[in-house]
Amino acid sequence: MRILIVDDSAMMRKMIRRVFALVDVPIDEIFEAGNGAEAMEVLELHDDIDVLLTDINMPIMDGLKLVKRIRSDEVHKDVPIIIITTEGSTEGRQRAMALGANAYITKPIQAPQVIAKVRELLGIEPPPLHLLINRVHPVSANARLIQQALRDLFQDHAGIRV
């Protein structure tokens, strides 16, 4: 999978990059751009981007203009686009979706939400929960507590018994 992260904050790009490092999603390459114009340059060089995550408020070319440009580009018009922004208004969400965004996530981001949306848009099945939980090796009391906390979290929030 090839991902393009577009945000004028280097810290936010780094945070989103780390989200993908934490999960079992096959990543071939992650590209970064600081604004929509830079993102278009990356897209010109790479016609195989699988998913694009973008902020809205950026200099030079904002995320909404980027979405509009991508949707009118024959090569990239079908690339799934996830908006990740501080703008939580209903109007902002509706405008982004009307322009062609596939998903809208408000900051602060939560890693499971971002990963779930990418998996959904790309049709990637999550690994079985027991594999995720068992990746924490119970060699210490702390690790066993973490495993139990993960089990409890899945049970409480997803109704899944592991």
Salt bridges, closest charged atoms under 4 A:
ASP7 OD2 - LYS107 NZ 3.06
ASP24 OD1 - ARG135 NH1 2.76
ASP28 OD2 - ARG2 NH1 3.70
GLU29 OE1 - ARG2 NE 3.86
GLU32 OE1 - ARG13 NE 3.00
GLU32 OE2 - ARG17 NE 2.82
ASP48 OD2 - ARG2 NE 3.24
ASP55 OD2 - LYS107 NZ 3.62
ASP73 OD2 - HIS76 ND1 3.42
GLU74 OE1 - LYS77 NZ 3.27
GLU120 OE1 - LYS117 NZ 3.17
